[in-house]
Amino acid sequence: MSQFLSSKRFPNFINHQNINSLLISTSYIRKVTNLQHIIYKQYATSAFKKPIYITTPIFYVNAIPHIGHLYSAVIADSLKRYYELKGHKVIFSTGTDEHGLKIKQSAEKSKMNPQEFCDQVSSKFKELFDIANISYTTFIRTTEQRHKDAVKYFWKCLMNNGFIYKGRYKGWYSVSDEAFYNTSHVQEIQNPDSKEKLMIATESGQSVEWTIEENYKFRLSEFQDKLKSWLEENPQVIMPINKFNEVKAWIDSGLSDLSISRPHSRLDWGVDVPEDSEQTVYVWLDALINYLTVTGFPWPHDDLNGWPVDIHVIGKDILKFHAVYWPAFLMAANLPLPQKILAHSHWTMEKQKMSKSRGNVVDPIKVMNDYGVDTIRYYLMRDGGIADDGDYSDENIKVRYRKDLAGQLGNLVSRSISPALNPSSIVPSAPKFLGEIAEKDANLYYKLQSLPDLVDKHFQNMEFGKGLSFIFDAIAEANKYFTDNEPWKLKNDKNQKEAVNNILFYSVETVRISGILLQPVMPTKMSELLDRLGIQKDQRTWEYARFGRGWDLNNNHNRKIKFHHDEKSVLFPKFKLTK
Ligand code: MSP
């Protein structure tokens, strides 16, 4: 038994295995130990459907946002919109990580008081997310009182469950990573210019300093087997597979106990440890708890309010914190674990890591201004790295815009609703299927039939680029179909009216289905596209992305639908660059 627990509150004979049962009489412990049971009870009731809960990491406010931050947020937002289109209620949280030495030092550099500094930078993230249409339901800041209360409560759960003891840390600390490193994870390098020698963390390349301090430790070592079983029982819990394997290797290599506080004399910008104001809660424990705070933790009435998280979207650099420490903390507090952790890869610039010191970071607001919000969202989702890093390039954004958005999608929209072939602008009636699909239509028909399921499959597997590529394949197929069938040659022949109608129907149906499926990634442009097609708002959900489900001409509303073709304002016009 740790000295701390035995000396402060508990008789010496208690060890942490039986501490749980002894403490069961305190009301909040009873509540957390019962949670698993409550969840199962709730799920078993058919009327109860837990909302899907999706999170982004909370962003450090030491510097203004860059394109990498927007990437995490766009992935999470696209997933949120995807689940909403499928009929789920979704809780979607994002926010800012405002405590710790790194933030304190940045505030000092800016000659500002830390809270004002945090207010200023946090508002930059909010501004970015508003511009980028990140439809979060909660924006959480770790300096909010509700969060500090949640941190203290969570700490007490860990303490009362016997997983915290007071100890001494002797090792390395990186302020930039806000992480403790032991000697095997650091190395000495020489600055090529100044020839000065310095120690860095091997994994992140950030400088570390030798640190000896008294602090509280978490019994992480006790969770090795439980974490192993968790991975074995949930082989899809960490995606993609290369990140799952990394986590497995970390756990297999052994886990030592983890420092979870810092002396107040070193760090005063944070949450005080309950009942010991000489210590401040370690910023990573503080930050991870944000995901609980968002649900209103500690929950007042056995209602978990969306907990557990369904998808944590994070970048690869913060995988250990989310996939080793966080599940162990939750197990220790007896709380249900996240269902999925998506650890995406990073954006590089000319294959180099983006960093302020290299001066190669991309300003997300500027590029959205240059190319359009939905163009950037599309580019990030289409070409962003999930398993491997993606290289950012303005040239590639332009190519995606020119070829996919303007060249394929924009072109198909224009030609399929243009009055040149359809002067009345009334929706062409669906082809009459007489048992089988005409040979000339078959390719496109079967592509459209299978499209929603293919996109579904790839979105569920977090392969967004692949999912999007199938949509654009179908659009390219429809453009080819249109060109091959040459409706402009048939339009003046009365006997070919039905044939022209058929071509137009297939084309516009491709636009409608693609428009629905692309909404999570390009919400504004696709809303405009579906407006042009006259699709009612309640007919834009995933279930309508099926061939022939769009225009039921027996429905009085639909009979009056007219396309809104606007020659002067095309969906994807040429850009005017600001640079
Ligand atoms: N504050 C922590 C997270 C705490 S979550 C409980 C943090 N913040 S961060 O601002 O440094 O990073 C936030 C996210 O941005 C991370 O998911 C990180 O991987 C992501 N990115 C930072 N640079 C990136 C790229 N160059 N490319 C893609 N994503 C990147 O870590």
Boltz pocket constraint, residues with backbone or C-beta under 6 A from the ligand:
constraints:
  - pocket:
      binder: B
      contacts: [[A, 56], [A, 57], [A, 58], [A, 59], [A, 60], [A, 67], [A, 68], [A, 69], [A, 71], [A, 72], [A, 97], [A, 284], [A, 287], [A, 288], [A, 290], [A, 313], [A, 314], [A, 315], [A, 316], [A, 317], [A, 318], [A, 344], [A, 345], [A, 346], [A, 347], [A, 348], [A, 354]]
      max_distance: 6.0
